[in-house]
């Protein structure tokens, strides 16, 4: 790991998180264009979400990222990154984010941490792997109750 790769990765992530804030302020998924975020992601980027989440699976490329953000907009009424800490820097960044969110289906509010391993190559994000402390709590908060008979 060189100092320039560390600086480049931090610059890319700082720029991406700032663009994401603008994206969300402009209405987010379905309202704002992914073009605000696209310059920070490689065309073949991969986002790996835990399968147990309503938006679980692997999302590939800019089209996949666009679809992921649309799905997030369907699931969450609000999703705020309250606090972020960069724990490691280099080609793979490790970022701890404290999230405060409100589920659209149930109205439940949650506060939870996400630890992300984010790979940056040639000035763009190529892979994102978020790790959640409690995927069941998140999935439960987002699920509509099953009607009883």
N, C-alpha and C positions, 0 to 999 in steps of 0.2 A: 504494500500500500504506500503510495507516494503522497506527499502533501498536496500536490495538484489534484489527484483523484479524490482526496478527502474534501478539498475545497469545492471541486466541481459537483460532487454528490450533494453536499450541503446546499450549494447554490440552486441546484435543480429542485431539491425537495422544498426549500424555502419558497422558491418561485411557484411550484405546483400548489403548495398549501395556500399561498396568497391568491392564486388564480381560482382555486376551489372556493375560497371565501367570496370572491367576486361572482363566481358562478352561482353559488347559493343565494347571495344577495339579489341576484338578477332573476330569481325565481326557481333556480335549480332545475332538476329533471323535468322535461316536458315544456319548460318555459325558456330557459337559457340554452345556448348552443354549447355542445361539447367542444367546439372550436376554441373556447377559452382555455381548455385543459389540454387539448391535443398536442401542442408543441412540447409538452413535458413527457409524453409517453411515446415510446418506440412504436412504429406501425404494427409490430408483432408482439406487443406487450401481453403478458399473461397475469391475470388476477385470480388467485386461488382463494375462494371463500369456503368456510366450513359447510359441509353438506347439510348439516342439521338446521341451518338458517334458511329463512324464506327466500333468500337470494343466493343460496349456496351453489357451489359448482365452480368450474373454471371458465372465466370470461377472457376471450382472446381478441386482440387487435382493437383498433379504435371503434369498430362497430360493436364489439363485445362490451367495451367500456361504456359506450353510449347506452346499450341495453341494460347494463348493470346499474347505471345511475337512474334510468327510468324505473327499474324494479325497486331501487332504494326509495325513490319518490312515492311509489305505491305503498310501500311498507311503513315508512316513517313520515309522520306529520312534521316533525322537526328532528334535526340531527346536528348537534353542535359539538365541535371539538373544543372542549373547555380549556384543556391544558395539554401541552406537548413537551416531551423531553427527548432529545436526541441522545441515545445511550451509546451508540457506536457509530463511527463514520468510516467511510471508505467506499469500495465498490458496492458493498452491501451495508446499507444503513439499518439501524435498529431504532425504531421510534416508539415510544410509549405515549399513548394518547388517552386522556380521560374524556369520555363521551357522555353527554346528557342528551337523551332522545325521548320522543313521545311517539308511541305506536299509533298508526292511523286506525287500525281495526278496533282496538280496545281503549284507546285514550290513555293507556298506562304510561307513566314516565319511568325511565330507567336511568341510572348512572352506572357506567361500567368502563373498565379499561380495555384497550386493544393494544397488543404488542405487534408491530409490523416489521417484517424483514423486507426491505425494499432494495432491489438491485438496480444500479445505475451504470449504464455503459454508453460511452460515446455521447454523454450529455443528455441522455434520455432514460426514463424509467423503463426497464425491460421486464421486471417481475415484481409482484407484490404478494406477500403471504401474511395475511393478518391472523393473529391468534387471539382467541377470546377466552376469558376466564370461565364463563358459564353460558355456553350456547343454548342450553335448555331454557334458562331464564329469558333470554332474548327471544327465542322461538315462541315460548309460552305467552310473552307479552304481546307478540304480534299476531297471535292466532285468535280467530273468532271462536267464542265458545260454541260447542256442539249443542244444538237444541235437544232438550229431553222431552220425552214423550207423552 
